[in-house]
């Protein structure tokens, strides 16, 4: 591999990264190449003034003390789970977003004005979903992961930020056919810490019960050199327990329900501070810094060490540089108590 763990990153650089969080501003879930729609309503508001937290549409993506925005540069390494994770998988990191000719891959974020008409949704997992209604744009205009409102394949996530009210609506497996039907859905108050908004044992639009939007990097963040939050990533199997900040576990078909060597949902990994940054372009460097300072949180099942971000036609092939980072360059941190 072109880049290996060879030298410590200068302390002043990491200090600058950590202090630089005054600037403001994934699910392919292993299905590389899920096409995303483009159009009006895409995420806006990144870079709107200075803030200690990321923002979308003028809304904070949860407070500074939210787990997604937590600085884990000095967090305690869990040596046992670091070893287990490295035994569980030996792959390279993979950005599950980007562009190929006219196709845009990633998870789109809709931003709508306060007071947008809300619609009812029928949920397959209605006992684990927030009933709504949800302010989803017209099915011919809404941005959906993997296609459109009327024709979608894959995870078909719909993410909506309602400006003014700063409420986040997320749904999974959505399709419009005379009305909206989705697999599951969750509603978050963006002004409050996200952990605890989903009761323990309940999923969200993500298997781990987490917010999807909070773990997606936006292009404007990366281009500014600062992604001030953790990223969401996937592994092919997870065990039947979860750890904070997750609220739900999932054991996919084909995985062993009793495999305690599989990682738990909510596991946070951090790129080792001594991973060499030599030779990387600016945007990949922004991701590397985020992975060292905030890490990545295991949020769903998919291909191993695929991580997600918002779709944007401006992503370039520079992202391929991140594919040279081995999973062995990551360590598990602050694993905590296993639930339930």
Secondary structure, 3 states (H helix, E strand, C coil): CCCCCCCCCCHHHHHHHHHCCCECCCCCCCCCCCEECCCCCCCCCCCCCECCCCEECCEECCCCCCHHHCCCCCCCECHHHHHHHHHHCCCECEECCEEECCEEECCCCEEECCCCCCECEEECCHHHCCCCCECCCCCCCCCEECECCCCECCCCCEEEEECCCCEEEEEECCEECCCEEECEEEEEECCCCCCCCCCCCCCCCCCCCCCCHHHCECHHHHHCCCCCCCEEEEECCCCCCEECCCCCCCCCCCCCCCCCCCCCECCEEEECCCCCCCCCCHHHHHHHHHHHHCCEEEEEECCCCEECECCCCCCCHHHHHHHHCEHHHEEEECCCCEEC
